[in-house]
Amino acid sequence: MSQVIISVGREFGSGGRVIAEALANRFNIPIYDRHLITEIANKTGLTPEEIEKYNEKPKNHLLSRRVNGYSNSIEDNIAEMQFKFLREKAASGESFVVVGRCSETKLRDFKCLVSLFVLGDMSEKVKRVMNVYELTEDKAKAFIDKKDRKRKRYHNYHCEGHWGDSRLYDLSVNSSRLGIDGTVDLLEDYIKARMAER
């Protein structure tokens, strides 16, 4: 199989991570999501818990500064390590799926990149989050809003384009229309068509 990199951005509760895992299984390629935390922990000597504390967060402007191009921000440095890791994997010729991490922007120079964004109807996202996290409807809505605001801040800090803007992605899909399995089927066909054209 020729190299393919599948970038999956997602709204919280849309099932984007589950869809990404299913695509990784169907194409028999690794997935990089939380696994990146372990990789970076191994390289830095920090624990996965320490990395997780600062993962996908914009830096604190009051406590951070940049000197000669180097930042003292832990958040910035962890983000840059993740971007570097992904670019090295891509440059090595490896095929993989990556969830989030601004990958649709940070890897856009690679012609084998297929960038996807998964969204969903709020009612369906709320149901999924209520079920997975055992929350009330109001708490599920608040949790979705909090998570998406965090993703948006992180993405928009590290990238020029705006998180969720369809122009950043090859394809945006509402998983509420076909359900998780149907969305995976659709995306698999799309990815195969993209691979065939190369």
One Martini backbone bead per residue (centre of mass of N, CA, C, O) as a GRO file, in nm:
protein
  198
    1MET     BB    1   0.096   0.036   0.022
    2SER     BB    2   0.064   0.348   0.002
    3GLN     BB    3   0.097   0.632   0.144
    4VAL     BB    4  -0.104   0.730   0.438
    5ILE     BB    5  -0.262   1.022   0.584
    6ILE     BB    6  -0.495   1.049   0.857
    7SER     BB    7  -0.687   1.328   0.940
    8VAL     BB    8  -0.872   1.388   1.258
    9GLY     BB    9  -1.113   1.597   1.317
   10ARG     BB   10  -1.323   1.707   1.608
   11GLU     BB   11  -1.602   1.694   1.775
   12PHE     BB   12  -1.734   1.663   2.066
   13GLY     BB   13  -1.927   1.360   2.037
   14SER     BB   14  -1.902   1.259   1.721
   15GLY     BB   15  -1.691   1.002   1.700
   16GLY     BB   16  -1.402   1.058   1.583
   17ARG     BB   17  -1.219   0.855   1.735
   18VAL     BB   18  -1.370   0.598   1.653
   19ILE     BB   19  -1.334   0.645   1.351
   20ALA     BB   20  -1.026   0.648   1.351
   21GLU     BB   21  -0.991   0.360   1.460
   22ALA     BB   22  -1.141   0.219   1.228
   23LEU     BB   23  -0.952   0.317   1.002
   24ALA     BB   24  -0.697   0.188   1.112
   25ASN     BB   25  -0.808  -0.101   1.088
   26ARG     BB   26  -0.882  -0.104   0.781
   27PHE     BB   27  -0.567  -0.011   0.704
   28ASN     BB   28  -0.352  -0.119   0.900
   29ILE     BB   29  -0.279   0.132   1.099
   30PRO     BB   30  -0.165   0.356   1.295
   31ILE     BB   31  -0.241   0.550   1.591
   32TYR     BB   32  -0.242   0.904   1.683
   33ASP     BB   33  -0.287   1.027   2.015
   34ARG     BB   34  -0.222   0.944   2.320
   35HIS     BB   35   0.048   0.811   2.231
   36LEU     BB   36   0.217   1.073   2.223
   37ILE     BB   37   0.258   1.102   2.526
   38THR     BB   38   0.444   0.859   2.562
   39GLU     BB   39   0.663   0.942   2.362
   40ILE     BB   40   0.736   1.212   2.508
   41ALA     BB   41   0.796   1.098   2.784
   42ASN     BB   42   1.040   0.926   2.690
   43LYS     BB   43   1.209   1.183   2.583
   44THR     BB   44   1.186   1.379   2.862
   45GLY     BB   45   1.108   1.233   3.156
   46LEU     BB   46   0.825   1.259   3.175
   47THR     BB   47   0.516   1.203   3.261
   48PRO     BB   48   0.213   1.140   3.133
   49GLU     BB   49   0.068   1.327   3.340
   50GLU     BB   50   0.234   1.583   3.278
   51ILE     BB   51   0.165   1.600   2.980
   52GLU     BB   52  -0.149   1.605   3.003
   53LYS     BB   53  -0.173   1.880   3.153
   54TYR     BB   54  -0.051   2.031   2.866
   55ASN     BB   55  -0.232   1.916   2.661
   56GLU     BB   56  -0.389   2.100   2.434
   57LYS     BB   57  -0.264   2.389   2.531
   58PRO     BB   58  -0.238   2.701   2.575
   59LYS     BB   59  -0.050   2.933   2.677
   60ASN     BB   60   0.067   3.131   2.939
   61HIS     BB   61   0.123   3.465   2.899
   62LEU     BB   62   0.222   3.545   3.194
   63LEU     BB   63   0.453   3.290   3.205
   64SER     BB   64   0.554   3.358   2.911
   65ARG     BB   65   0.844   3.332   2.685
   66ARG     BB   66   1.051   3.455   2.411
   67VAL     BB   67   1.391   3.348   2.313
   68ASN     BB   68   1.535   3.313   2.023
   69GLY     BB   69   1.270   3.116   1.954
   70TYR     BB   70   1.234   3.033   2.256
   71SER     BB   71   1.035   2.860   2.488
   72ASN     BB   72   0.908   2.841   2.836
   73SER     BB   73   0.667   2.676   2.742
   74ILE     BB   74   0.529   2.377   2.794
   75GLU     BB   75   0.298   2.379   2.591
   76ASP     BB   76   0.466   2.453   2.342
   77ASN     BB   77   0.676   2.220   2.358
   78ILE     BB   78   0.477   1.985   2.337
   79ALA     BB   79   0.354   2.063   2.070
   80GLU     BB   80   0.620   2.063   1.904
   81MET     BB   81   0.685   1.764   1.955
   82GLN     BB   82   0.436   1.654   1.811
   83PHE     BB   83   0.483   1.780   1.534
   84LYS     BB   84   0.762   1.654   1.489
   85PHE     BB   85   0.681   1.359   1.511
   86LEU     BB   86   0.481   1.360   1.271
   87ARG     BB   87   0.682   1.457   1.053
   88GLU     BB   88   0.877   1.219   1.083
   89LYS     BB   89   0.677   0.997   1.013
   90ALA     BB   90   0.603   1.109   0.735
   91ALA     BB   91   0.900   1.120   0.617
   92SER     BB   92   0.944   0.797   0.652
   93GLY     BB   93   0.660   0.666   0.512
   94GLU     BB   94   0.442   0.642   0.709
   95SER     BB   95   0.140   0.512   0.799
   96PHE     BB   96  -0.144   0.706   0.940
   97VAL     BB   97  -0.334   0.807   1.219
   98VAL     BB   98  -0.462   1.133   1.325
   99VAL     BB   99  -0.568   1.306   1.618
  100GLY     BB  100  -0.550   1.607   1.563
  101ARG     BB  101  -0.282   1.823   1.621
  102CYS     BB  102  -0.301   2.006   1.359
  103SER     BB  103  -0.256   1.803   1.108
  104GLU     BB  104  -0.389   1.951   0.860
  105THR     BB  105  -0.147   2.166   0.878
  106LYS     BB  106   0.134   2.030   0.963
  107LEU     BB  107   0.086   1.806   0.696
  108ARG     BB  108   0.016   1.954   0.412
  109ASP     BB  109   0.290   1.884   0.245
  110PHE     BB  110   0.164   1.603   0.220
  111LYS     BB  111   0.020   1.424  -0.042
  112CYS     BB  112  -0.096   1.179   0.154
  113LEU     BB  113  -0.303   1.364   0.272
  114VAL     BB  114  -0.610   1.314   0.468
  115SER     BB  115  -0.857   1.550   0.558
  116LEU     BB  116  -1.073   1.543   0.846
  117PHE     BB  117  -1.414   1.630   0.964
  118VAL     BB  118  -1.605   1.572   1.264
  119LEU     BB  119  -1.946   1.603   1.311
  120GLY     BB  120  -2.256   1.702   1.494
  121ASP     BB  121  -2.537   1.677   1.643
  122MET     BB  122  -2.615   1.782   1.948
  123SER     BB  123  -2.811   1.556   2.031
  124GLU     BB  124  -2.608   1.322   1.967
  125LYS     BB  125  -2.372   1.417   2.141
  126VAL     BB  126  -2.521   1.413   2.408
  127LYS     BB  127  -2.591   1.115   2.415
  128ARG     BB  128  -2.300   1.009   2.404
  129VAL     BB  129  -2.192   1.158   2.658
  130MET     BB  130  -2.397   1.049   2.860
  131ASN     BB  131  -2.312   0.751   2.819
  132VAL     BB  132  -1.998   0.757   2.859
  133TYR     BB  133  -2.006   0.973   3.132
  134GLU     BB  134  -2.262   0.984   3.304
  135LEU     BB  135  -2.458   1.232   3.225
  136THR     BB  136  -2.633   1.487   3.209
  137GLU     BB  137  -2.755   1.693   2.980
  138ASP     BB  138  -2.632   1.959   3.087
  139LYS     BB  139  -2.345   1.846   3.139
  140ALA     BB  140  -2.290   1.755   2.850
  141LYS     BB  141  -2.307   2.031   2.715
  142ALA     BB  142  -2.086   2.166   2.885
  143PHE     BB  143  -1.860   1.966   2.806
  144ILE     BB  144  -1.862   2.017   2.505
  145ASP     BB  145  -1.801   2.319   2.515
  146LYS     BB  146  -1.533   2.299   2.666
  147LYS     BB  147  -1.380   2.114   2.468
  148ASP     BB  148  -1.416   2.291   2.209
  149ARG     BB  149  -1.281   2.546   2.319
  150LYS     BB  150  -1.005   2.414   2.364
  151ARG     BB  151  -0.952   2.325   2.071
  152LYS     BB  152  -0.979   2.601   1.942
  153ARG     BB  153  -0.753   2.749   2.093
  154TYR     BB  154  -0.524   2.562   2.016
  155HIS     BB  155  -0.547   2.574   1.710
  156ASN     BB  156  -0.550   2.895   1.673
  157TYR     BB  157  -0.264   2.929   1.796
  158HIS     BB  158  -0.102   2.716   1.586
  159CYS     BB  159  -0.290   2.839   1.354
  160GLU     BB  160  -0.432   3.017   1.098
  161GLY     BB  161  -0.667   2.858   1.095
  162HIS     BB  162  -0.990   2.750   1.173
  163TRP     BB  163  -1.153   2.554   1.362
  164GLY     BB  164  -1.375   2.375   1.142
  165ASP     BB  165  -1.296   2.482   0.877
  166SER     BB  166  -1.363   2.342   0.573
  167ARG     BB  167  -1.102   2.460   0.417
  168LEU     BB  168  -0.891   2.267   0.579
  169TYR     BB  169  -1.047   2.027   0.445
  170ASP     BB  170  -1.140   1.772   0.238
  171LEU     BB  171  -1.356   1.662   0.465
  172SER     BB  172  -1.686   1.703   0.589
  173VAL     BB  173  -1.874   1.523   0.851
  174ASN     BB  174  -2.191   1.403   0.959
  175SER     BB  175  -2.242   1.142   1.184
  176SER     BB  176  -2.562   1.162   1.219
  177ARG     BB  177  -2.656   1.054   0.938
  178LEU     BB  178  -2.496   0.746   0.931
  179GLY     BB  179  -2.329   0.701   1.149
  180ILE     BB  180  -2.052   0.543   1.233
  181ASP     BB  181  -2.036   0.312   1.023
  182GLY     BB  182  -2.125   0.479   0.775
  183THR     BB  183  -1.892   0.685   0.798
  184VAL     BB  184  -1.663   0.487   0.763
  185ASP     BB  185  -1.742   0.387   0.486
  186LEU     BB  186  -1.726   0.657   0.341
  187LEU     BB  187  -1.426   0.724   0.416
  188GLU     BB  188  -1.297   0.479   0.295
  189ASP     BB  189  -1.379   0.538   0.003
  190TYR     BB  190  -1.243   0.814  -0.015
  191ILE     BB  191  -0.953   0.724   0.047
  192LYS     BB  192  -0.927   0.522  -0.186
  193ALA     BB  193  -0.972   0.732  -0.409
  194ARG     BB  194  -0.726   0.907  -0.333
  195MET     BB  195  -0.513   0.684  -0.370
  196ALA     BB  196  -0.577   0.615  -0.671
  197GLU     BB  197  -0.498   0.906  -0.790
  198ARG     BB  198  -0.184   0.845  -0.721
   0.00000   0.00000   0.00000
